[in-house]
């Protein structure tokens, strides 16, 4: 499957997306392109020049590096080409599709592909044996970056551990970049590093959502048992959800809502009657999302200390998660609704 895109000076510019993998997922469109000619130099573009290799055996290092670059570009579309030999461009496209899980009978049979399969049996075998690319660093990263979420996948939930910290940093930065692309003023990339999540492991709870018990990470969130920065001193009546994050390349539709529901069950199991969270007061899209999940604005913190994010006005939202709440919880809930003045 080739998707040609017309340009005045580029004659063979194609979207690599649109193929369907053997497990039923679709390769994203608009993320990876191949071209027959050089893309013009332009400040927003990051160019990576790899040494020409006239034979596939000689270009092992370059092919591996190209795959790593494609896998590492978490949010920006990528264009690749070879000015000297279209076969190498086709080979790279075929390798990417094979590592994503597209059936090799569905991958375009070009000259470069035929040379590789005759000697190694398959594109995936070539990637594994020669390029060393059938591993977590490349193959899994390509799937995360370039495949649409699996439809109808079941989520599993578990407590986060130390080994999850790099994943949590990545999720947070990816979510920040997505928000910026959508015009949402909430997070910025690079604000929170490993030290933040390591501290939350010590003083709160980190939760991970995966596709099945042993599948890839689909999302994560933090659950706190007090939150004085936003809510002030409080009795132990609530749990506080922070940093609800999804991996948009992995998470099926509705993952955010299902993670919220799990957090609410955890709060309820702890005997607390309210699940609380906050967001920037000037973020109508996020406020609407939480409202659709049953959360109600009960006040505003006019100058919340967001740490590296600075101070901002925060809308305070809560949802009752126990039908019959302890008397002290009901009294606190009534007081907040009566005041509506924040803390």
Secondary structure as UniProt FT lines:
FT   STRAND          3..5
FT   STRAND          13..15
FT   STRAND          20..21
FT   TURN            22..23
FT   STRAND          26..27
FT   STRAND          32..35
FT   TURN            43..44
FT   TURN            56..59
FT   HELIX           60..72
FT   STRAND          78..81
FT   HELIX           86..100
FT   HELIX           104..106
FT   HELIX           111..120
FT   HELIX           123..126
FT   HELIX           127..131
FT   HELIX           136..140
FT   HELIX           141..146
FT   TURN            151..152
FT   STRAND          155..159
FT   HELIX           162..164
FT   HELIX           165..181
FT   TURN            182..183
FT   TURN            189..190
FT   HELIX           194..203
FT   STRAND          205..211
FT   TURN            213..214
FT   STRAND          217..224
FT   HELIX           228..231
FT   STRAND          238..246
FT   TURN            248..250
FT   TURN            253..254
FT   HELIX           255..269
FT   TURN            270..271
FT   STRAND          274..280
FT   TURN            281..282
FT   HELIX           284..292
FT   TURN            293..294
FT   STRAND          296..305
FT   HELIX           307..309
FT   STRAND          311..320
FT   HELIX           327..339
//
